[in-house]
């Protein structure tokens, strides 16, 4: 009987070590694939060509959960030039979006630049760390764009005004502590510690 139990334990260990190697191998291969890509190509690649369930499985020890915004989880994958890919999932593991972010700016940096910048392309050149599904591209009228910062979310509202076209109309700020007061988030909000340097 002891011998049977020992054999079962040995088989289990072999199977589990094989699974870990497979997970590790997949993760390494995926990270190398992403590292070789241009940052702007990564979201489309993950959405249309990668197995997002396998990504979630391979990075299971790096999953961050959040109750801020839409409840869910995300993983962070280092990519090119110090940038990071954030892969967002719902609370049940359904894939939501992927965004590549650079260094998160401070509210003070935004305040200074908002005095100078007027057009959507100027503001996106300054900071492209916007929440997924909120993009000013293709705007024909009013739109709102949400930028991640270290202290919260900078809100930039645009409006179509003659003769300038689409321009910044109003700005506001949502501090980290107040994010859950709003219910229109489409993805989990990145935890503040993951927006720090």
C-alpha positions as CSV (number, residue, x, y, z in Angstrom):
1,X,0.0,0.0,0.0
2,X,2.8,2.4,0.9
3,X,4.5,1.5,-2.4
4,X,1.3,2.4,-4.4
5,X,1.0,5.7,-2.6
6,X,4.7,6.5,-3.2
7,X,4.2,5.7,-6.9
8,X,1.1,7.9,-7.1
9,X,3.0,10.8,-5.4
10,X,5.9,10.3,-7.8
11,X,3.6,10.4,-10.9
12,X,1.8,13.4,-9.5
13,X,5.1,15.2,-9.0
14,X,6.3,14.4,-12.6
15,X,3.0,15.6,-14.0
16,X,3.1,18.8,-12.0
17,X,6.7,19.6,-12.8
18,X,5.8,19.1,-16.5
19,X,3.0,21.6,-16.2
20,X,5.2,24.1,-14.5
21,X,7.8,23.7,-17.3
22,X,5.1,24.2,-19.9
23,X,3.7,27.3,-18.2
24,X,7.3,28.7,-17.8
25,X,8.1,27.8,-21.4
26,X,5.0,29.5,-22.7
27,X,5.5,32.6,-20.5
28,X,9.2,32.9,-21.7
29,X,8.2,32.5,-25.4
30,X,5.3,35.0,-25.1
31,X,7.6,37.6,-23.3
32,X,10.2,37.2,-26.1
33,X,7.5,37.6,-28.8
34,X,6.2,40.8,-27.2
35,X,9.7,42.2,-26.6
36,X,10.5,41.9,-30.3
37,X,7.4,44.0,-31.3
38,X,6.8,47.7,-31.6
39,X,4.8,49.0,-28.6
40,X,1.9,50.2,-30.8
41,X,1.4,46.6,-32.3
42,X,1.1,44.8,-29.0
43,X,-2.6,45.5,-28.2
44,X,-3.7,44.3,-31.6
45,X,-1.5,41.2,-31.4
46,X,-2.8,40.2,-28.0
47,X,-6.5,40.9,-28.9
48,X,-6.4,39.1,-32.3
49,X,-3.6,36.6,-32.2
50,X,-2.8,35.6,-28.7
51,X,-4.6,33.0,-26.6
52,X,-5.6,35.3,-23.7
53,X,-6.7,32.4,-21.5
54,X,-3.2,31.0,-21.8
55,X,-1.7,34.4,-21.0
56,X,-3.8,34.5,-17.8
57,X,-2.7,31.0,-17.0
58,X,1.0,31.6,-17.6
59,X,1.1,34.8,-15.6
60,X,-1.2,33.6,-12.8
61,X,1.5,34.4,-10.2
62,X,1.6,38.0,-11.4
63,X,-2.1,38.8,-11.5
64,X,-3.2,42.0,-9.8
65,X,-6.8,42.2,-8.7
66,X,-8.7,45.4,-8.2
67,X,-12.1,46.5,-7.1
68,X,-11.5,50.0,-8.4
69,X,-13.5,50.8,-11.5
70,X,-14.9,47.7,-13.1
71,X,-14.0,44.8,-10.8
72,X,-11.4,42.6,-12.4
73,X,-7.7,41.8,-12.8
74,X,-4.8,42.7,-14.9
75,X,-1.2,41.6,-15.6
76,X,1.8,43.8,-16.4
77,X,4.3,42.7,-19.0
78,X,7.5,44.7,-19.5
79,X,7.9,45.6,-23.2
80,X,10.2,47.9,-25.2
81,X,11.9,51.1,-24.1
82,X,10.8,50.8,-20.5
83,X,7.1,50.7,-21.4
84,X,4.7,48.2,-19.9
85,X,1.8,46.3,-21.5
86,X,-1.3,46.1,-19.2
87,X,-3.6,43.2,-20.1
88,X,-7.1,43.7,-18.6
89,X,-9.5,40.9,-17.7
90,X,-12.9,40.9,-16.1
91,X,-13.4,39.3,-12.7
92,X,-14.3,36.0,-14.3
93,X,-11.2,36.0,-16.5
94,X,-12.8,37.3,-19.7
95,X,-10.4,39.3,-21.8
96,X,-11.2,43.1,-21.9
97,X,-8.3,45.1,-23.4
98,X,-4.6,45.6,-23.7
99,X,-2.8,48.9,-23.5
100,X,0.9,49.8,-23.5
101,X,1.8,52.6,-21.1
102,X,4.8,54.7,-20.6
103,X,5.8,56.5,-17.4
104,X,2.7,57.7,-15.5
105,X,2.8,61.5,-15.1
106,X,1.7,63.5,-12.0
107,X,-1.3,65.7,-11.7
108,X,1.1,68.7,-11.4
109,X,2.7,67.8,-14.7
110,X,-0.7,67.7,-16.3
111,X,-1.8,71.0,-14.7
112,X,1.3,72.7,-16.2
113,X,0.7,71.3,-19.7
114,X,-3.0,71.9,-19.8
115,X,-2.3,75.6,-19.6
116,X,-0.4,75.3,-22.9
117,X,-2.1,72.5,-24.9
118,X,-5.4,72.8,-26.8
119,X,-5.8,70.1,-29.4
120,X,-6.3,66.3,-28.9
121,X,-3.1,65.4,-30.8
122,X,-1.0,67.8,-28.7
123,X,-2.4,66.3,-25.5
124,X,-1.8,62.7,-26.7
125,X,1.7,63.6,-27.7
126,X,2.2,64.8,-24.1
127,X,0.5,61.7,-22.6
128,X,-0.9,58.7,-24.3
129,X,-1.7,56.8,-21.1
130,X,-5.4,56.8,-21.6
131,X,-8.0,54.3,-20.3
132,X,-8.9,51.7,-22.9
133,X,-11.9,52.5,-25.1
134,X,-11.6,56.2,-24.4
135,X,-9.9,57.7,-27.4
136,X,-10.3,61.1,-29.2
137,X,-9.4,59.6,-32.6
138,X,-12.1,60.2,-35.0
139,X,-14.0,62.7,-32.9
140,X,-16.6,64.7,-34.7
141,X,-18.1,66.5,-31.7
142,X,-18.0,66.2,-27.9
143,X,-15.8,63.5,-26.3
144,X,-14.1,62.8,-23.0
145,X,-10.7,61.2,-22.6
146,X,-9.4,59.8,-19.3
147,X,-5.7,59.9,-18.6
148,X,-4.0,57.8,-15.9
149,X,-1.8,59.7,-13.5
150,X,0.0,58.7,-10.3
151,X,-2.6,60.4,-8.1
152,X,-5.8,59.5,-10.1
153,X,-7.4,60.2,-13.5
154,X,-7.1,63.4,-15.4
155,X,-10.3,64.1,-17.4
156,X,-10.1,66.1,-20.6
157,X,-13.3,67.0,-22.3
158,X,-13.2,68.1,-25.9
159,X,-15.8,70.0,-28.0
160,X,-16.1,70.9,-31.6
161,X,-15.7,74.7,-31.9
162,X,-15.5,76.7,-35.1
163,X,-13.0,77.6,-36.6
164,X,-10.6,75.4,-34.6
165,X,-12.3,72.1,-34.9
166,X,-12.0,69.7,-31.9
167,X,-10.4,71.4,-29.0
168,X,-10.0,71.0,-25.2
169,X,-13.1,72.4,-23.5
170,X,-12.9,71.5,-19.9
171,X,-10.5,69.6,-17.6
172,X,-11.1,68.0,-14.2
173,X,-9.4,65.5,-11.9
174,X,-10.6,62.3,-10.1
175,X,-8.4,61.4,-7.2
176,X,-7.7,57.7,-6.6
177,X,-9.9,57.7,-3.4
178,X,-12.9,59.0,-5.5
179,X,-12.7,56.7,-8.6
180,X,-15.4,54.3,-7.3
181,X,-17.9,57.2,-7.0
182,X,-18.2,56.9,-10.8
183,X,-19.7,53.8,-12.5
184,X,-18.8,54.3,-16.1
185,X,-15.4,52.5,-16.2
186,X,-15.1,49.9,-18.9
187,X,-12.0,48.1,-17.4
188,X,-10.4,47.6,-14.0
189,X,-8.5,50.7,-12.9
190,X,-4.8,50.2,-12.4
191,X,-3.9,50.1,-8.7
192,X,-2.0,53.3,-7.6
193,X,1.1,51.3,-6.6
194,X,1.3,50.1,-10.2
195,X,1.3,53.7,-11.5
196,X,4.2,54.8,-9.2
197,X,7.7,54.9,-10.6
